[in-house]
Amino acid sequence: MDKSGQTVMGAMQASTEAEVAARLTQMGYQPQSVFPAPGSAPARTAQATPRQPKGRNVGAQSMAVFFREFAALQRAGIAPFQALTELASRTHEPVLAETARSMAEAVHAGGRLSDAMEGFPHVFPVHVVGAVRAGELGGFLPIVLDEIALEYEQELAFYKGLGIAKAFVWQGIIALAIAQPVFPALFPEPHWGLYLRLVFLRNLPILAAIVLLARFMYARWKQPQNADVRDRWALRYPVFGDLVRQRSLAAFVRMLYKLYTAGVSPVAAWEGAVNATPNGEIRALLGQADALIKSGTPLHEAFRTTGLFANEVESLLATGVMSGQVVEMLGRVAEYYQNNVDRALQSARFWMFRLFIIAALVVTGAVIIVLMKTYFDAVFGFTRTFFPELNQ
């Protein structure tokens, strides 16, 4: 891609694909793909072995900043491997920095950005890789990178404001561990040594073990091999399942619209949009219609066979096919599902706050119940020392 944004093709004598990419960058071009010319001997591709980072999880905040800066560098015409090298040097997230360095090596060797990202499933989900690949296909990679950053920013915004509710829940749990031995150890005579042993050698270690076990199970649950199970269950949650569904359909239609606008063939556009769909269950259902698109089935019929879309959406697309305005109708469908996402997001946040409030109330009630029980147990035990007949 030249400085004006036009895609050009040509041939160059070089020993490796990485050398071609480097020389094109020096000449002011932005390499999109490097491959052997027809009839020539295959170029020696420098194979960069991805170095898997030691850590696994990368926070949404770091990912949002990474993709936002990556998009800005791409719009400035900086080659992907140079942008990745620059980002690796400035990011403060060790896992992401190591990942960016490994990706820069792979891209510098002539590989595609999406292929390099695919080697790090713990950092980049399947649909993020698919969205980048679709952006490469349609020639709008900076736009896709911005949208990925926006997705992570929306994830942060979804949980924003829950800090106070979380603090109340944790306060109640810790209070339960500290308050439970108060009356048995300090009434009627204070035994501080017993109290401290019960708190620091029994209750708090048990609480820490439960927390560590929960974190371990959560980390296992978030492993890439469990993505299909997570996606299947995510659609079954009340309220939140609707949000997942609407987000996935909106992402699919939005990417399909962009690819059609870019002039990509219907078959390639459908496949690219399917791979950019966040939920694996919906992605599989959409993929089943791939054969229909390849056989020349009209777009609205392919939508109908998936069973995922509203009747009015299918009607809009049918009108677009008959009138030759498929791209315009896809734009309206994308707007329709974005409105659905906004509605589902408000409903999910509404219930998220209430669930945390309910959890805080439950924990507070448990603290009161435990305190009352231990108090009366201590009182009754103290009374029995003066009235032995009560023990009979």
Residue, then its C-alpha position, 0 to 999 in steps of 0.5 A: m500500500d502506497k502513501s496515498g492508500q492505494t494497493v499496488m503489486g510488483a516484483m522484487q529480487a530478494s533472498t527472503e520475504a523478510e528482505v522484501a518487506a524491509r526494502l518496501t518499508q524503506m521505500g515508503y510502502q506498507p507491505q500487506s503480503v509478500f509471496p513468490a512471483p509466478g514461475s520463480a523459485p520459492a523464497r526462503t522464509a525466515q521462520a520465527t518461532p513464537r516465544q510463548p510468554k510466561g504469563r497468561n492473562v492480560g487485562a482489558q485495560s492493557m489490551a485496549v491501549f495496545f490496540r488503540e495505539f496499534a491502530a494509530l500507528q497503522r493509520a500513520g503508514i507504519a509497517p506492522f512489524q515496526a509498529l509491533t516493535e515500537l509497542a513492545s518497547r513501550t507497553h508495561e504489561p510483560v506478557l503483552a510486550e513479549t507477545a508483541r516482540s514475537m509477533a514482530e519477528a513473525v511479521h518481519a519474516g513475511g507472515r500475516l499479522s493475523d497468523a502471528m496473533e493466532g499463535f497466542p490464543h491465551v492473549f488474542p481470542v479467536h474472534v479477535v484474530g478473525a477480525v484482524r484477518a477480515g481487516e487484512l482481507g478488506g484493506f481496513l485493518p486500522i478500523v478493525l484495530d480501533e473496533i477491537a480497542l473499543e470492545y475492550e473499552q466497553e468491557l471495562a465500562f460494563y464493570k465500571g462502578l461495581g467497585i463499591a459493591k465488590a468492596f461491601v461483599w469482601q468486607g462482609i466475608i472478611a468480617l465473617a472470618i474475624a467476628q465468628p470467634v469473638f464470643p466463644a473466645l472472649f466471653p465471659e473471660p477474654h482469651w486473646g490467644l485463643y481468639l488470635r489463633l482462631v482468626f489467624l490460624r484457622n479462619l483467615p487461612i481457610l478463606a485464603a485457601i478458598v480464594l486461591l482455589a476459586r482463582f485457580m478454577y477461574a483460570r482453568w475455566k478461561q483456558p482456550q480449550n474451554a472456549d466452546v463450553r464457555d460460549r455455550w453456557a454464556l447464551r443460557y444465562p438470563v439477561f446476560g445471554d441476550l447481551v452475548r447474543q446481540r453483540s455476536l450478531a452485531a459484530f457479524v453483520r457489521m463485519l459483513y457490511k464492511l467487507y461488502t463495502a470493500g468489494v470482497s466477494p460474497v463467499a470470502a465476506w461471509e467467511g471473514a464475518v463468521n470468523a469475527t463473531p465473538n461467541g463460538e456457538i453462534r459462530a458455528l451456526l453461521g458457519q453452517a450457512d457457508a455452503l449455501i453462500k458458495s452455492g449462490t444462495p441469496l444472502h437473505e436465504a442464508f440469514r434465514t437458514t441460521g435461525l438467528f436473525a429477526n424476521e424484519v432483518e430477513s425482510l430488509l435483506a430480501t428487499g436489498v437483494m431484489s433492488g440491488q441495494v444489499v450494502e445499504m440494507l446491511g448497513r441498516v441491519a448493522e444499525y438495528y443490531q447495534n441498537n439491540v446491543d445498547r438495550a441489552l447492555q443497559s439491562a445487563r448493567f441493571w441486573m449486575f448491580r442488583l446481583f452484587i447488592i443482593a450478594a452484599l446483603v446475603v453476606t451481611g445477613a450471614v455475619i449477623i446470624v453467625l454473631m447472634k448464634t455465637y453470642f447466645d451459645a456463649v451465654f447459654g454455656f456461661t449459664r450452665t456453669f451456674f445451673p448444672e441441672l440445665n445440662q440434664 
